[in-house]
Amino acid sequence: MIVYKYADDFGLKILEDLRLKITPPNEFNDPFEITPLSRRARPLPEMIKDATIESPYFRAVYEDMVHDGAYSGSFEQFIRDMPTELPKHYPAYKKLSAKEMAVRDLTALDEVSPELGILCLSKPRDDIPMWSYYANEHRGIAVGLDPDRIGSLPEGPRGFVKYRKNRLRVNPFSKTFHKERLQTIFTKSFAWRHEQEYRRVFRLGDLVSPTAGPDGIQRYFLDISSDAIREVILGCRINPDFKNKIRAELARRKRTFGHVRLFRCQRHPSRFELKIVSVEGEPGSPNPSIQQYSERSDG
């Protein structure tokens, strides 16, 4: 399987340094990254049943109700009175819970971002919006990667994103909540389905992290094997100087990139489509020798 990293001028750095940028999810352009839809309150029968064995959990419930003026007794009395008192105050609890859960859902993204980074790749290599958004309006490149050869660094979950109309429902009170919340990393709105995104999750502490730049932003990188790079595709509007730099880098390191297939995008003559053709001019054909390419212009 080959998946693609669309890149602007940074694409040259990927080849030069053999590094991929890994990004905390709160830096993505989707404000709904890792945003679940939590069930708003525990069911009343479940709360009554669990009161005697999970009383520490109810401390927060008790304090919220006292703060709201819904209960005035001690916590111990609150637990003893649970079977009879809780039904009286359950509507108030539901209201407080809904408000709290809504806030927690919308802040989940910022909670996980200091610890996790995500590598985002895409299955299609000819997607017009992707070239526009992430490859400098078709002036950049797309790097085709084999995700199984990227590197040996310990990683978290990986897989394709699932696209939905509604946010993923989770149950914060369930023992499987951690697993459910993890699934939100691989859940996005239907609005993004054209990306056919593939993700790998990493702990930021395991990554290369140079000193923050002049903008104060800390960036993270993953060292990769050159064997992970299988293709390089030049955008249909690529600047001739940038194109020559890409091709020169591939040719300069023959042992490193001799296996890489070089392609370029062309605008289709009659449809709203991009054609991917090899530098030899045959659509989809492998490069017989990237080491022996000429520096001629290919349009």
VENFENJO-V361935 format. One record per backbone hydrogen bond with DSSP energy under -0.5 kcal/mol. NH is the residue of the N-H (numbers start at 0). CO is the residue of the C=O. E is the energy in kcal/mol with one decimal. If there is no record, write none. Layout:
BEGIN
NH|CO|E  NH|CO|E
END
This chain:
BEGIN
2|144|-2.5  3|121|-3.6  4|142|-2.4  5|3|-0.7  6|140|-2.9  10|7|-2.1  11|8|-1.5  12|8|-0.6  13|9|-1.6  14|10|-1.3  15|11|-2.6  16|12|-3.0  17|13|-1.5  18|13|-0.5  19|221|-2.2  21|219|-2.4  22|117|-1.8  26|23|-2.2  27|24|-1.4  30|28|-0.7  32|29|-1.4  33|183|-0.7  34|31|-1.1  35|33|-0.6  36|167|-2.5  38|169|-2.3  46|42|-2.1  47|43|-2.2  48|44|-2.2  49|45|-2.1  50|46|-0.8  50|47|-0.6  53|49|-2.3  56|53|-1.2  57|53|-0.9  58|55|-1.2  59|56|-0.9  60|56|-0.7  61|57|-3.0  62|58|-2.6  63|59|-2.2  64|60|-2.3  65|61|-2.5  66|62|-2.4  67|63|-1.8  68|65|-1.2  69|64|-2.9  70|64|-0.9  77|73|-2.2  78|74|-2.2  79|75|-2.1  80|76|-2.5  81|78|-0.9  83|80|-1.1  84|80|-3.9  85|80|-0.5  85|81|-2.1  87|84|-0.8  88|84|-1.4  89|85|-1.3  92|88|-2.2  93|89|-2.8  94|90|-1.8  95|91|-2.3  96|92|-3.1  97|93|-2.5  98|94|-1.7  99|95|-2.4  100|96|-3.0  101|97|-1.9  102|98|-1.5  103|99|-2.4  104|100|-2.7  105|101|-1.6  106|102|-1.0  107|103|-0.7  107|104|-0.7  110|106|-1.4  111|107|-1.7  112|108|-1.4  113|109|-0.6  114|111|-1.7  115|111|-2.2  116|201|-2.8  117|22|-2.5  118|199|-2.9  119|117|-0.6  120|118|-0.6  120|197|-2.8  121|3|-1.9  122|194|-0.7  122|195|-1.8  127|125|-0.6  130|126|-2.1  131|127|-1.9  132|128|-3.2  133|129|-2.4  134|129|-0.5  134|130|-1.0  136|131|-1.3  137|130|-1.9  138|134|-1.0  138|135|-1.0  139|134|-2.3  140|6|-2.1  141|232|-2.0  142|4|-2.4  143|141|-0.6  143|230|-2.4  144|2|-3.7  144|142|-0.5  145|227|-2.4  146|144|-0.8  148|145|-2.1  149|146|-0.6  155|200|-4.1  158|198|-2.2  160|196|-2.8  161|185|-3.2  163|187|-2.5  169|36|-1.6  171|169|-0.6  173|170|-2.1  176|173|-1.4  179|175|-2.4  180|176|-3.0  181|177|-2.0  182|178|-1.4  183|179|-0.6  183|180|-1.0  184|181|-1.4  185|182|-1.1  186|183|-1.3  187|161|-2.3  189|163|-1.6  191|188|-2.1  192|189|-1.9  194|191|-2.2  195|192|-1.0  197|120|-2.5  198|158|-2.9  199|118|-1.6  200|156|-2.3  201|116|-3.0  203|114|-2.6  203|201|-0.5  205|202|-1.9  206|203|-1.5  207|220|-2.4  212|216|-1.4  215|212|-2.4  219|21|-0.6  220|207|-2.7  221|19|-2.7  223|17|-2.4  224|148|-0.5  224|149|-1.6  227|224|-1.7  228|225|-1.2  229|143|-2.9  229|227|-0.7  230|143|-1.4  231|260|-2.3  232|141|-2.7  233|262|-2.0  234|139|-2.4  236|137|-2.4  237|234|-1.5  238|138|-0.6  242|238|-2.8  243|239|-2.3  244|240|-1.7  245|241|-2.2  246|242|-2.5  247|243|-2.5  248|244|-2.1  249|245|-2.0  250|246|-2.1  251|247|-2.6  252|248|-1.3  253|251|-0.8  256|252|-2.8  257|253|-1.4  259|256|-1.6  260|229|-2.2  262|231|-3.0  262|260|-0.5  263|276|-2.8  264|233|-2.8  265|274|-2.5  267|272|-2.7  272|270|-2.3  274|265|-3.4  276|263|-2.6  276|274|-0.7  277|281|-1.4  278|261|-1.6  280|277|-2.2  282|280|-0.6  283|275|-0.7  284|281|-1.9  289|257|-0.5  291|288|-0.9  292|289|-0.8
END
